[in-house]
Amino acid sequence: MPTFSSYSDSRLLDLIRKNDQQALQTIFDRYWAQLFDLVFAQVRSVDSSRVIVQDVFITLWLKRRNLSASNLWDYLYADANCRSMECLAERVKDLTEEKVMS
């Protein structure tokens, strides 16, 4: 019997739609480092990068039943990229507010 790590992304997506936590763990193990590197390259903060990537996987699990993604990496990449941009926008907002207040 194949192990979860040998399953395709589409098979893992099917399994998490059926509430399989081991499939989610396999997806996490497969993509965590790549997503972290992507996010860190944008936000340049280890703590923020960890939180963003964690949130990507939490959201994947929370939305699993209605997930319409056909390409897992594209879905994860898009979510992580969007969250990175939101983080940077929040930083700009904070810096702007600080500058106005000073």
C-alpha positions as CSV (number, residue, x, y, z in Angstrom):
1,M,0.0,0.0,0.0
2,P,1.5,3.4,-0.9
3,T,2.3,5.9,1.8
4,F,0.7,9.3,1.8
5,S,4.0,10.9,0.7
6,S,3.7,9.1,-2.6
7,Y,0.2,10.4,-3.3
8,S,-0.3,13.0,-6.0
9,D,-1.5,16.5,-5.0
10,S,-4.9,15.8,-6.5
11,R,-5.3,12.6,-4.4
12,L,-4.3,14.5,-1.3
13,L,-6.8,17.2,-2.1
14,D,-9.5,14.6,-2.4
15,L,-8.5,13.1,0.9
16,I,-8.5,16.4,2.8
17,R,-12.0,17.2,1.4
18,K,-12.9,13.9,3.2
19,N,-11.4,15.2,6.5
20,D,-8.2,13.2,6.3
21,Q,-5.8,14.9,8.7
22,Q,-2.9,12.7,7.5
23,A,-3.3,14.0,4.0
24,L,-3.1,17.6,5.4
25,Q,0.1,16.7,7.3
26,T,1.5,15.3,4.1
27,I,0.7,18.5,2.2
28,F,2.2,20.5,5.0
29,D,5.4,18.5,5.0
30,R,5.6,18.7,1.2
31,Y,5.1,22.5,0.9
32,W,5.9,24.2,4.1
33,A,9.5,25.0,3.3
34,Q,8.7,26.2,-0.2
35,L,6.0,28.5,1.1
36,F,8.1,29.8,3.9
37,D,10.9,30.7,1.5
38,L,8.4,32.4,-0.8
39,V,6.9,34.5,2.0
40,F,10.2,35.3,3.6
41,A,11.6,36.6,0.3
42,Q,8.7,39.1,0.4
43,V,8.2,40.1,4.0
44,R,11.8,39.6,5.3
45,S,10.6,38.5,8.8
46,V,10.9,35.0,10.2
47,D,8.0,35.5,12.6
48,S,5.7,37.0,10.1
49,S,6.6,34.3,7.5
50,R,5.8,31.5,10.0
51,V,2.5,33.1,10.9
52,I,1.5,33.6,7.2
53,V,2.4,30.0,6.2
54,Q,0.6,28.6,9.3
55,D,-2.5,30.6,8.3
56,V,-2.3,29.3,4.8
57,F,-2.6,25.7,6.0
58,I,-5.2,26.5,8.6
59,T,-7.3,28.1,5.9
60,L,-6.8,25.1,3.6
61,W,-8.1,22.9,6.4
62,L,-11.0,25.1,7.3
63,K,-12.1,25.5,3.6
64,R,-11.4,21.9,2.7
65,R,-15.1,20.8,2.1
66,N,-15.7,23.6,-0.4
67,L,-12.2,23.8,-1.9
68,S,-12.4,24.1,-5.7
69,A,-8.7,24.2,-6.3
70,S,-7.5,21.9,-9.1
71,N,-3.8,22.6,-8.6
72,L,-2.6,22.5,-5.0
73,W,0.6,24.4,-5.5
74,D,-1.1,27.2,-7.3
75,Y,-3.7,27.5,-4.6
76,L,-1.1,27.5,-1.8
77,Y,1.1,30.0,-3.7
78,A,-1.7,32.4,-4.4
79,D,-2.9,32.4,-0.8
80,A,0.6,32.8,0.6
81,N,1.4,35.6,-1.9
82,C,-1.9,37.4,-1.1
83,R,-1.2,37.2,2.6
84,S,2.4,38.5,2.1
85,M,1.1,41.5,0.2
86,E,-1.5,42.2,3.0
87,C,1.4,42.0,5.6
88,L,3.5,44.5,3.6
89,A,0.5,46.8,3.1
90,E,-0.1,46.8,6.9
91,R,3.5,47.6,7.4
92,V,3.3,50.6,5.0
93,K,0.1,51.7,6.8
94,D,1.8,51.5,10.2
95,L,4.9,53.4,9.0
96,T,2.7,56.1,7.4
97,E,0.7,56.5,10.6
98,E,3.9,56.7,12.6
99,K,5.3,59.4,10.3
100,V,2.1,61.4,10.5
101,M,2.0,61.2,14.3
102,S,5.6,62.3,14.7
